[in-house]
Amino acid sequence: MSDKAKMPLTEARYLAEAIKNKLAPYCQMIAIAGSIRREKSFVGDIEIVAIPKTELVQSELFGGNVPKRSKAFSDTVLSFGWHDKGDPAMGKMVKMNLHEGISLDLFICQPENWGYIFMLRTGSDWFNKEVLIKRLHDRYYDLEDGWVKLKGNTVHTPLENDMFQLMRLPNIPPHYREEEAYYKYLERIKYSASSGS
C-alpha cells in the first residue's frame, strides 16, 4: 500500500460505511476491519468482513436444493468499481478497485470462524505475526485455511473474544494492536490490577 495514495480516515470510514450499508441486506453479519477499525490516520484500502446470506437453489448436477449466495450480493459487490480478483458468488475474498480511487478487500467467512477472520483482517501485520500466530502456536493451535485447529480438530471461534480466550489475553481494543501501543496497554492493565483500581 506504500505505492498508492492513502485516504484520510474520515473519508475512508464514510465510504466503508456506505459499502457496508449497501451489502448489509444480503449478509448475516458484516463489519469494517483493517486500518479503519484500528483508527489509523490514513487508510490504504478498505477491508470488510462479511457472512453472506444464502438461499436454496435447485442443483442441476446433484438434484435437490443447495445453499447459494444471492445474486443480489454478488451484483452489489461488483457494482462498487472494477473487479480485480476473487469470486463474490463462491470465493473467500474479493478485491475491487473502487470508483473513489481506493481498493476494497472483502473477506467472506462463516459464523463458526467469524472471530478468527475478523481479528486477522483487523490486523495489524505486527499483531498478527507477533501476537496472534505466536500465542496460538505456543498453545499448540494451528491456523489452517481460515480456521483454528487443535490436534486436527476445528475450533469454532464465532466471536473475536473467543480468540482472546484462546490466546489467554484480555480483549485488546483495535487501536492498541500496534507494537508500542500494545505493550503500553498491557502495562496499564497490569498496573490497574496491581493497584486495585
N, C-alpha and C positions, 0 to 999 in steps of 0.2 A: 504494500500500500504506500510505501515511501515514494514510489514513482508516480503517484496520482495525486491530484489536488484533493484536499480534505475539506469537508463541510463543517461549519460550526455546529456545535452540539444542539443548539436550539432549533436550527433549520432541519438537521438530520432527525431529531426526535419528532418534529412536526410531520415530516414526510413518512417516517416509520409508523407513527400512529395512524396516519391516513391509510397506509397499506394494510396495517393490521385490521382496521375497521372494515375495509372492503373484503378481506378474507374471512373475518370472524363468522359470518353467517354459514360458512361452509366448513367450519372447524369445531371440533370438540373442545380444544384448547389452543390458544395462540398467545405468544408473548414475545416482546422485544428482548434481545440478548446483546452480546458483543459489547463494543466500546460505548454504545449509547446507554446500556444498562449500568456500565461502570462509570458513567458520567464523565467521560474524557472530554476535554475542551473542543477537540476537533476529531471528526469521525471519517475514516477511510472507506467504510462500507456499512451497509445496514444489514444486520443479522437478525433473523426472526426464526423462532422455533414453533412448529405447528403440529397438531394432530388433526388431519382432515377427517371430516365425517365420511362415512361410506354409505352406499346404497346397494341393495341387492339387484344384480343384473343377471339375466339368463346367460349361462355359459354354453356357447356353441360347441366347444370341444368336449366338455365333461358332462354336460346336461345339468339341470338344476340351477339354482341361483347361487351366485358367488358375490362376496362384498367387493365393491369397487368405489374408488374416489369419484365424486361427482364431476361431471364435465364442467359445471359452473366453477368449481375450484380451479381446475386446470386452465380454463379460459380466462379467469380473473388474473391468475398468476402471469399468464402470457401477455395480458393487456398492459402490464406495467412498463414495458420497454422492449429491448431487443434480447432475444433468448441467446444465452451464451452456452450453457450446458445443463444437463440433467433433465429428467422427465417428470413433469408435475403430476402425471397420471399414475406413475408407478414408482418413481425414484425416491431416494432418501435425501437428495439435495438438488436444489435448482438454483442456478445463478442467472440473474437478469441484469443487463445494463440499463439502468433507468433513464427515462427521458430527462431527468433533472441532473444527469452527469455523474451519478454515483451508482455503485452496484448494489444489488440485493442478493444476499445469500440466504436462501430459505431452506431450513433443515427440518425434515419430516421424520417424526418418530411415532412411538406407540405409547399408550397410557402407562405401560409397565416399565418403560425406560425413560420417561419424561425427565425425571430428576437428574439422571446422568447426562443426558443430551443438553438439557438446559444449563447445567453447570459448565459442561465442556465448552459450549458455544458462547457462554458469557465470558470465559477467559479470566484473566489474561493468559497469554502464552506462558509467561513465567509461572503463574499459579497452576496451570495445567501440568507443566513438566515437573516443577519442584514441590508441589503440594499434592494435587490430585493423584497423579500417577505414582509418585514415590510412596505416599502414605498408604495407598491401596495395595501396592506391591509388598510393602513391609508387613501387611496383614494378610498376605497370601491370596489376594484377589487378582484376577486377570481382567483385562479390558479387551473385548473381542467383538468386532463388527457392530459397535454401538450398544453393547451390553456389558454389564458387570458379571463376572463369573467367579465361582468358588468351587474348586475341585471339579471343574467341568459342568457344574450346575448353574443355571441362570439365577441371578439375584435380582428381584424386582426392585426398582427404585422409582416409584411413582411421584415422589416429592424430592425436591432438592435437599430438604432436611434429612432424607434418608441417606444421602451421600455424606453429609457431615457426620452422621452417626457411624457410618462405616469407617470413616477416616478418624473417628474419635476426636472431633474438633467441634468447637462451638460454631454456631451459624455466623459465618463471616459475610458481612454486607458486601455487595458487589464492588463498591468504590474502594474497598480495602484489599482487593485482590491483585495488588501490585506489590513488589517485593518490600520496599521500605514501609509502605502503609500497612501491609500485612503484619509485619513484626511489631510495629508500634501498637497495632490493635490488640495483639496477643499480650503485649506487655501491660497495656491498660487494663485488660480483663484480669490479668494476674494480680495487678496492684489492687484493683477493686475488690477482688476476692480476699486478698490477704488483709486489707484494711476493714473488711466487713461492710463496705459501702455499696 
